Every structure is written in structure tokens, then in C-alpha cells.
Amino acid sequence: MVNIMLSRKNKSGFSLYEMLVVLSIVAIMLSFAIPAVTHQLLVRNNEETTMQFESVLKNAQEEALRRGVAITICAANYNVNDVLYNCLGTNDWSEGILSYIDLNNANSYDSGERLQSLRFTQGVTISGNESALYVNPNGQFYDNDVDDSWTFDLSQTRFGTTINTKIKLNNMGYVSTCKVGDSGC
């Protein structure tokens, strides 16, 4: 009997049952952590898309002031090969955003006129109340109507979760954002 007890004491390692218990505990902990991490990733991606959209608007305003010319900002249209083609002409800004100087006054984008373009990732939907905005040489935004403010609705879906953000722009270039569902949004 003593020999059996001594031989068990000298063995090191974990039994199969101990390993299963530990793995079960780890699996339970991960089941709580993974949804929180994926939600946080979506929030960060949404904030990044919002900042990129805002940076194109700010860059267009700065270039209009610096160059003393009008700048056009529109919903970008990319072709099948992900090459910028022209302005989309609709209120759907989901493909991307384009800012350009209309050098030949053709009221359309031609290659060589681009200041900045940005293609959004899949899962991003952006709609606005205009298909194009303009920045005059004084840095003020305007459109073809008499609006002095614009709203863009950004919706981003990943991992089965959706976050909706409103991007508001006034004619002086002030941008404010809020998450849909927050008070005051």
C-alpha cells in the first residue's frame, strides 16, 4: 500500500478532469469577454470613419482658404477595380468621399482635379441630404439649395452589431457628431 502512495506522489501533471475544469472556466470567461471586445472594436471603427469623413471636410475648407478657389465635395463613385471614377450624384456617400477643384468649370470631376478621396470600408453606410457640397474661397460651405447646415447619417455594422452616428455640418465648417439614441441627438 505504501508503494502505491509513494508512486502517486512522485507523478507530476494534471489529470484529465482538472484540465477539463480549467478549460471550462476559461471558455465561460471568454464567452463574457468576446462580445464586449467586439462591441469596443465597432465603436472604435465608427469613430475612425467619422474622423476620416470630418478630415476630408476640414481639408477641403483649408485648401479653399489657402488657394482662394471653390472646392467641390461629393459622394465618390468607385468602379469595379476600386479606382475613383467620378461623383456618384446621389445622397448615398457609402462608397466614399471626394474633394476636388473644378479646374475646367465643367461641374464634374475630371482626373487631375482631385484634392483628396477616401474609400470607406465594407459595412459602412453614409447618407446625406445632399449629393454634393461646395466650399467657397472664404471657407464657407454651401450647396445648390439655400441650406446652411447638413446632416449625414453614418451606420456601421460588424459582428452582428450596428452603431448609428449623426454627423452635422454647418456653413462655417463646424462639425458635431452624436450617437443615435443619446440624449440631444
N, C-alpha and C positions, 0 to 999 in steps of 0.2 A: 504494500500500500504506500509506503514511504517513497519507493522508487517512482511510482506513478505521479505523486505530488511533485516530486523534485523535477521530473521531466516536463511537467506543465509549467512550472515556474521559470524554467530556462528558455522557453519558447517566447519569441517576441513577435509583435504584429497585432493586427486587428482581426477579429472574427468577421465572418460574412454578415452576421446580424448587426454588429457595430457599424460596419461600413454602410449598410442599408439605412440605418437610423440617421447617420450623419448626412448621407446623400438626400434623404427625405427632408431633413431640416433645411439644407441648402436650397433645394427645389422650392420649398414653401417660401423662403425668404426672397428668392428671385421672382416668384410669382407676384409679390408685392412691389418689388423694385422696378421691374421692367416697364409697367405702364407709366410710372412716374418719370422714368428716364425718357421714354419715347415722347411723352407729352412735353417735357422740357426741350427736347430736340425740335419739336414742331414749333414751340414758342420762339426759340432762337432763330429758326429758319424764317419764320414770319417776320421777326424784327429785322433780319438781314434783308429780306426782299423789300420791306418798307423803306429801309435806309438807302438801298440802291435806287429805288424809284425817286426818293427825295433828292439824292445826289445828282441825278440827271437833270431834274428841275433846277436845282441850285447852280449847276454847271452852265446850263443854258442862260440863266439870268446873268451870271458873271461874264460870260462870253458876249452877251448883248451889250452890257455896260462897257466892257473892255474894248470891243471892236466898233461900237457905235452903229450896229446893224440889228435888224429884226431877226429873231431866231424862231424857227418852227419846231414844235414838239408834237409828235403824233404817235399813234399806236403802230408799232413796227409790224411789217409783214415779211416773214422769212420763207424762202422756198424750201423744197424737199431736202436740199442739201445743207440746210441751216445757213444759207447765205442771205444776207439782208437784201430784200428785193425793192421794197418801197413802203409807203404808208398804207396801212390797211384800209382806212376810210370808214371804219365803223367805231362804235363805242367800246369794242372789246379790245382791251390792252393786254390780254393774257400772253400773247406771243412775245411781247417786249415793248420797249420804248425807244424812240429815235429822236434825236435833236439834230437839226441841220440849218445851214444858211442857204436860202434860195438864191443862188448867185445869178441865175438867168431869169428870175422873176416868172417862172413857169407855173408857180403854185403847185409844184410837185417835186418829189425828191429825185435827184439825179446823182449818179455815182460821182464822188469827188466833193460833194456838198456836206457830207456827214461830219458832225462835231463829235457826237457820242451815240452809241447804241448799246442796248442791254437786252439780252435774251433771258427770259425768266425760265426757271426750271419747271419740269412737269409737276402737275398738282397745284399750280398757281392759277387762279382766275382773278383777273382785274377788269372791272367795268367802270366806265366813267360817263359823265353826262355830256361829253364832247368827244369827237374823234380826233381833234387837233387843238392845240393851244399855241399861242404866239407870245413872244417876249419882245416888247419894243426896245429901241435903243436906250431908253431911260430905265430899263429893268422891270417894267410893269407887265404883268400877264394880261392877256385879253383873248377873246375868241371871236367867232363870226357873229355871235349874238351880243347882247349887252350885259352878259353876266359879269359879276365881279368876284365870284367865288365858284369853286368847283369841288366836287366830291368824287372820290374813286373808292369803290368797294373792292377790297382785296380778300379773297377767300383761299385758304391753303389747306389742303388735305394730305395727310400722311398717316400711316399706321392706323387707319380707320377713324382718325380724329380730325375735326375741322376747326380752324380758327378763323374768325372773320374780323377784319380791321377796316376802319374807315380812315381814308387819307383826305384831309381837307386842305385846300389851297386857296389863298385869297389873291387879289390882283397885285399885291405888293410882294408876293413870293413867300409869305409866311405859311409854313406847313404845320399842321397839327394832326395828330393821329390818336385814335382811341379804339379800344377793343369793343366790338359789338356786344352788348349785354352789360357793359359797365355803365354806371350812372352818368348821365350827361352826354352819352354818345348818340 
